[in-house]
Amino acid sequence: MRAMLLAVAWMSVGTAWAGGDAVRGQQAYEARCGACHSVDSDRVGPRHAGVVGRRAGSVPGFAYSDALRRSGLVWDARLLDRWLSDPEKLVPGQRMGYRVDDPQIRADIIAYLATLKARKP
């Protein structure tokens, strides 16, 4: 039963996460994302604890662009990969001015983000 649940969970996160390494992803996150984002608190960008499975533009109290708030997206590995590769292409009018061109680094960051569970206030 446990093996089946793990297989379903693995398939649900998509191929972008499949080749990622969460340890490398944490290092890449801190180096590339940490200036604007934090795991537990909002900065220039919203906090990332619990981002996988969360509706885009939904962190309470964070001032998102109208475009992202109205996008209707729910973050999964596939969408995060598209977002990190070109945020403006995925959601025209959003405000994140940064992208990660290297697919392995994106996969590593996504693997790390998938480990971050939402924390209760």
Secondary structure, 3 states (H helix, E strand, C coil): CHHHHHHHHHHHCCHHHHCCCHHHHHHHHHHHHCCCCCCCCCCCCCCCCCCCCCECCCCCCCCCCHHHHCCCCECCHHHHHHHHHCHHHHCCCCCCCCCCCCHHHHHHHHHHHCCCCCCCC
